[in-house]
Amino acid sequence: MSISPFLLVPAEYLIYILQIAWKPQSVHIRLYHLSTRKLAMFLKYLGLFGVFLIYSLAGVFSKFASQCEFLSFPYLAFLFGCIFIIGIYAVLWQQIIKHMPVSDAYMLKGMTGFIGLAYAYLIFGEPITINNIVGTTITLSGIILYARS
């Protein structure tokens, strides 16, 4: 029994992906078998996305700190939380780039802009403007073009 490098779950249980496609008159369900190699690649990119979610939380803590009185206890708590999150990110980033090309990992770092927009809207209620959408679309288009090459 082999163990997945990112999850402590036997790999045999992780080699199927379920796809459900909704159509007006029916539902199609497909079960795709992934090779162990493709599964490992999928888990690497999933881990990378998780690392970027963590990294983007530093911006959330910074925003909370900016709303507090300078050098007050809440300000310092959020500031140290930000530093802690960036430290966790640095360790996880190093572990990710051990297992994949740096160029691929760094190219996907552009996803943090999209994550930041989502956090700004969901946590702080900030509006998403057309400029935000256009900028994020351009960034995501670049990532897609790079991935296809």
N, C-alpha and C positions, 0 to 999 in steps of 0.2 A: 504494500500500500504506500503510495507516494504522498507527500505532504506539499501543499501549495506554499510557495515562498512567502506570500503575503498574508495568508490566512491559515490558521491552524485547523483546517478542515481537509479531510482526504480529498484529493483532486478528482477522484472518480465521481464525487457528488456535484462537482462544479462544471462539468463539461457539457452541459446542455443549457441553451438559452431559449426561453419561451417567447415567442412573438405572437401577439394577438392583434389582428387587423380588423377594424370595424368597417363594415360596408353597410349601405342603406338596408339591404335585405338579408344580410347574413353576417356571421362572425367567423373569421378564419383563424384557426390556431395552428401554429407550426412549432415544432420542436427542432432546434438546430443543434447539431453536434459540433462542438469545437474541439480541435486538436489541442493537445496539451500546450503546444507552442503558442497557438492563438490565444488560449486561455491565459497563459502567463503574460502575454503582451496586453491583453485586455485588463488584467489586474494591475499591471504597471501603470497604464494610463488612468485607471480608476484611482489608484493611489496618488498619482500626480495631481489629479483634480482635487482630491481631498487635501493635499498639501496646499494647494492654492486657496481652498476655502479657509483653511487655518490662517494663511498669510493675510488674506483679506480682512480677517477679524481684527488685525492690528489697526486698520483704518477705523473700524467701529469704536475700538477703545480710545483712539486718538480723538474722535469726534465727541465722545462722552467727556473726555478730559477737557476739551475746549469749552464745554458748557459749564465747567466748574470754576470756582474762584481760584486764581493762580496760587499754587503751593498749599492749597487746603488739603485736608485728608482725602476727600474723594478725588481730587485732581491727581494727587500722588498715587493713589490706588489704581486709577485708570492708566496712568503713565507707566507704572511698574507692570501692570497687566499687559500693556502693549509690548514692553520690552520682553516679558516672559513669552508671549506668543511669537515674537520674532525669533527668540532663541529656539523654541520648539520647531518653528519653520526651518531654521538653518540646519538643525540636526536631521530632520526628515528629508530636506532637499538633498543633503549629502548622501543619504541612503538611496534616494531615488536615482540620482545620477550615477551611482555605482552600477546600476542595472540597465541603463539606457543611454543612448547618445545625448550629450549635453545640448547639441543643436536642436534635437527634437523636444527635449524637456523645456529648454528656454523659449523656444518658439511658442509653446503653449502657454507661457506665462502671460501672454496677451489676454487670456481668459479672465484675468483678475479684474480688468476693467468692467466686464460684464457682471462679474460677481459683486463688485463694488456698487454698481448701479442697483442691483437687486437688494443689497443690504441697505442702501440709502433709501430706497422706496419702502421696503418692508419694515425696517426698524425705525427710521426717522421720519417717514412720511414725506420725503422730499419728492418733488415732481420730476418725472423723466421727460426731458425736452426733446424736441426733434433733433437738436444738435447732438445730444447724448446718443440717440438712436443711430444717427448717421455715422458718428465716430465709432461706435461699437460695431456697426455693420461693416465698416471699412476694415477694422481690425480683424473681425472674424473672417472676412473674405480673404484677407492675407493669410490667415492661418490655414484656411481650406485650400488655397492655392499652393501653399508650401507642402501641405500633407499629400496633395495629389501628385507632386513632382517626385 
